[in-house]
Amino acid sequence: MHFRLTVLLGLYALAIASPLLFAWHYFGNPRDILQELGTILGMLAFAMILSEFALSGRMKSFSERVGMDATMRFHRIIGWLALSAALLHPFFYESTPSGGLFPWDSSREFSVTSEFAAIATGVVALVLLPALIVLAVWRSALDYRYEVWRRLHGILAAAIALLLLHHTLEAGRYAMHKNVALLWQVLTVLALLSLVYRYLLVPLRQRSKPWKVSRLERLTDKQWQLCLQPAGHDGLFYKAGQFAWIKVGRSALSIAENPFSIASAPASGSELSFVIKELGDFTSTLSEIEVGTTTYVDGAYGSLTVDGRGEPGVVLIAGGVGIAPMLGILRQMQQTKDARKLKVIYGNREESQIVCADELSCVDTTFVVQEPEAGFEGTVGIVDAKMLDGCLNSEQLASWLFVLCGPAPMMEAVETYLKVRGVSDDRLLCERFNYD
Ligand SMILES: Cc1cc2nc3c(=O)[nH]c(=O)nc-3n(C[C@H](O)[C@H](O)[C@H](O)COP(=O)(O)OP(=O)(O)OC[C@H]3O[C@@H](n4cnc5c(N)ncnc54)[C@H](O)[C@@H]3O)c2cc1C
């Protein structure tokens, strides 16, 4: 795991540094160290911003290998790093002569431009970039609709990329070489094309593979089971535990889509089932969905899957609706008569929130409830270190695979506990239900 992570980070660092290395190849004679540092920071910031288009969690192969959680965390870290580098880079040019192109400096080696348009696009990008990050980080606190945020995030990101391209081509020293300029143009076009692919080409492809709502069932007060049947095609190729983005009753081209873990098993046929909790705009209208409603599915994504793992057993730990991907894994293991041992730990605040209790009772499941009714036979409390200590044995801790999905505080407590008990990162698969 550490080796794979190191290799991935190394490859990423190389990709980010490649425009700079490419530029150095054409300009062998670096400038004064401070000016050069300014340029390095500016170029790295631009490369990181362009890479964010690929790190949006919507590249299937990436999300399957690296995982949605890790991808989104990385996306956020890179956002902050790019912002810091972009904000810092102008300060390094403070003592550099500025003005138009000096006759003694035709390759802008010792001077910087003061041309209004070249500077202005950089300044506007520098204002928009923190705005984009603030809107993303404090989205919940600012309390505006998720779809509005997604649209705004995409539009602002595209605008920043274009502004930075102009700034780089007009103000950058290295971009004065036509090959370096071409590289930046190609990279920017690729980044923008990723949006066209995601929001136009993928939806157009989805149009030829519609789904129909086949069943809708209330499981608990606020949780529903939604089932989809492929309409005139073979369905979706997925692994148990993965998730898909769905658009129920909307146009394939609509930007409004929601990610849900697939709770069905690939081995049980082409019908997909989801366990969905009422939360906001879309999920609180679930009761109004009619059987037969056309739906579009984009998937499968995510790395929360036990396929191909060699551990002798699997522990599934879920909190609330985090049980959805676990049901997929559990069902697949049962359908395929998987020889691995299985243990489920399923936490809820109230007993009435437990879904699929009969099915889960057929395997080794510990139900954990915080506020039980009289007569509850499971474990009272929350899924924390103390509870896990009484529930997991040394063999499980030493060699089994742990799969986690649930609310953030539970995930943090469980992850910390497992690490303290010696469970290595490569025996820990996690998914958080947020995509911000
Ligand atoms: C990988 C993944 C798997 C998930 N699996 C499940 C599942 O199996 N069952 C389940 O009940 N929930 C699941 N969720 C959460 C689910 O996507 C959100 O609860 C749902 O999209 C809320 O939509 P809404 O319109 O009702 O809420 P809104 O009122 O629009 O938003 C409430 C909150 O839900 C989140 N959210 C809203 N829309 C989206 C969106 N399009 N994409 C991502 N997050 C969004 C945001 O954090 C938002 O603040 C999963 C989320 C992710 C990222």
The ligand as a Tripos MOL2 file, in Angstrom:
@<TRIPOS>MOLECULE
LIG
   53    58     1     0     0
SMALL
NO_CHARGES

@<TRIPOS>ATOM
      1 C1        -19.9230    7.6030   -2.9120 C.3       1 LIG1
      2 C2        -21.2430    7.9310   -2.2730 C.ar      1 LIG1
      3 C3        -22.1490    6.9150   -2.0240 C.ar      1 LIG1
      4 C4        -23.3620    7.2170   -1.4180 C.ar      1 LIG1
      5 N1        -24.2460    6.1960   -1.1610 N.ar      1 LIG1
      6 C5        -25.4110    6.4630   -0.5520 C.ar      1 LIG1
      7 C6        -26.3550    5.4140   -0.2740 C.ar      1 LIG1
      8 O1        -26.1530    4.2550   -0.6010 O.2       1 LIG1
      9 N2        -27.5030    5.7630    0.3460 N.ar      1 LIG1
     10 C7        -27.7860    7.0570    0.7190 C.ar      1 LIG1
     11 O2        -28.8510    7.3020    1.2760 O.2       1 LIG1
     12 N3        -26.9070    8.0580    0.4750 N.ar      1 LIG1
     13 C8        -25.7460    7.8030   -0.1580 C.ar      1 LIG1
     14 N4        -24.8720    8.8250   -0.4290 N.ar      1 LIG1
     15 C9        -25.2390   10.1920   -0.0500 C.3       1 LIG1
     16 C10       -26.2070   10.7380   -1.0880 C.3       1 LIG1
     17 O3        -25.5670   10.8930   -2.3310 O.3       1 LIG1
     18 C11       -26.7570   12.0890   -0.6690 C.3       1 LIG1
     19 O4        -27.3830   11.9350    0.5740 O.3       1 LIG1
     20 C12       -27.7900   12.5430   -1.6580 C.3       1 LIG1
     21 O5        -27.1870   12.7970   -2.8940 O.3       1 LIG1
     22 C13       -28.4980   13.7670   -1.1210 C.3       1 LIG1
     23 O6        -29.2590   14.3350   -2.1590 O.3       1 LIG1
     24 P1        -30.4470   15.3270   -1.8670 P.3       1 LIG1
     25 O7        -30.7840   16.0280   -3.1330 O.co2     1 LIG1
     26 O8        -31.5670   14.6460   -1.2040 O.co2     1 LIG1
     27 O9        -29.8480   16.3020   -0.7900 O.3       1 LIG1
     28 P2        -29.4440   17.8220   -0.8960 P.3       1 LIG1
     29 O10       -30.3930   18.6570   -0.1350 O.co2     1 LIG1
     30 O11       -29.2260   18.2550   -2.2940 O.co2     1 LIG1
     31 O12       -28.0620   17.7900   -0.1700 O.3       1 LIG1
     32 C14       -27.8270   17.2610    1.1040 C.3       1 LIG1
     33 C15       -26.3600   16.8760    1.1500 C.3       1 LIG1
     34 O13       -26.1800   15.6640    0.3930 O.3       1 LIG1
     35 C16       -24.9890   15.7340   -0.3810 C.3       1 LIG1
     36 N5        -25.3460   15.7070   -1.8090 N.ar      1 LIG1
     37 C17       -26.4170   16.2500   -2.3990 C.ar      1 LIG1
     38 N6        -26.4270   16.0400   -3.7140 N.ar      1 LIG1
     39 C18       -25.3210   15.3640   -3.9720 C.ar      1 LIG1
     40 C19       -24.7400   14.8790   -5.1540 C.ar      1 LIG1
     41 N7        -25.2980   15.0640   -6.3390 N.pl3     1 LIG1
     42 N8        -23.5830   14.2380   -5.0490 N.ar      1 LIG1
     43 C20       -23.0030   14.0530   -3.8590 C.ar      1 LIG1
     44 N9        -23.4790   14.4800   -2.7020 N.ar      1 LIG1
     45 C21       -24.6180   15.1330   -2.7530 C.ar      1 LIG1
     46 C22       -24.3310   17.0400   -0.0550 C.3       1 LIG1
     47 O14       -23.3730   16.8430    0.9610 O.3       1 LIG1
     48 C23       -25.4670   17.8820    0.4660 C.3       1 LIG1
     49 O15       -25.0630   18.8650    1.3590 O.3       1 LIG1
     50 C24       -23.6700    8.5520   -1.0560 C.ar      1 LIG1
     51 C25       -22.7630    9.5640   -1.3310 C.ar      1 LIG1
     52 C26       -21.5600    9.2650   -1.9340 C.ar      1 LIG1
     53 C27       -20.5920   10.3720   -2.2390 C.3       1 LIG1
@<TRIPOS>BOND
     1     1     2 1
     2     2     3 ar
     3     2    52 ar
     4     3     4 ar
     5     4     5 ar
     6     4    50 ar
     7     5     6 ar
     8     6     7 ar
     9     6    13 1
    10     7     8 2
    11     7     9 ar
    12     9    10 ar
    13    10    11 2
    14    10    12 ar
    15    12    13 ar
    16    13    14 ar
    17    14    15 1
    18    14    50 ar
    19    15    16 1
    20    16    17 1
    21    16    18 1
    22    18    19 1
    23    18    20 1
    24    20    21 1
    25    20    22 1
    26    22    23 1
    27    23    24 1
    28    24    25 2
    29    24    26 1
    30    24    27 1
    31    27    28 1
    32    28    29 2
    33    28    30 1
    34    28    31 1
    35    31    32 1
    36    32    33 1
    37    33    34 1
    38    33    48 1
    39    34    35 1
    40    35    36 1
    41    35    46 1
    42    36    37 ar
    43    36    45 ar
    44    37    38 ar
    45    38    39 ar
    46    39    40 ar
    47    39    45 ar
    48    40    41 1
    49    40    42 ar
    50    42    43 ar
    51    43    44 ar
    52    44    45 ar
    53    46    47 1
    54    46    48 1
    55    48    49 1
    56    50    51 ar
    57    51    52 ar
    58    52    53 1
@<TRIPOS>SUBSTRUCTURE
     1 LIG1         1 GROUP 0 **** ****
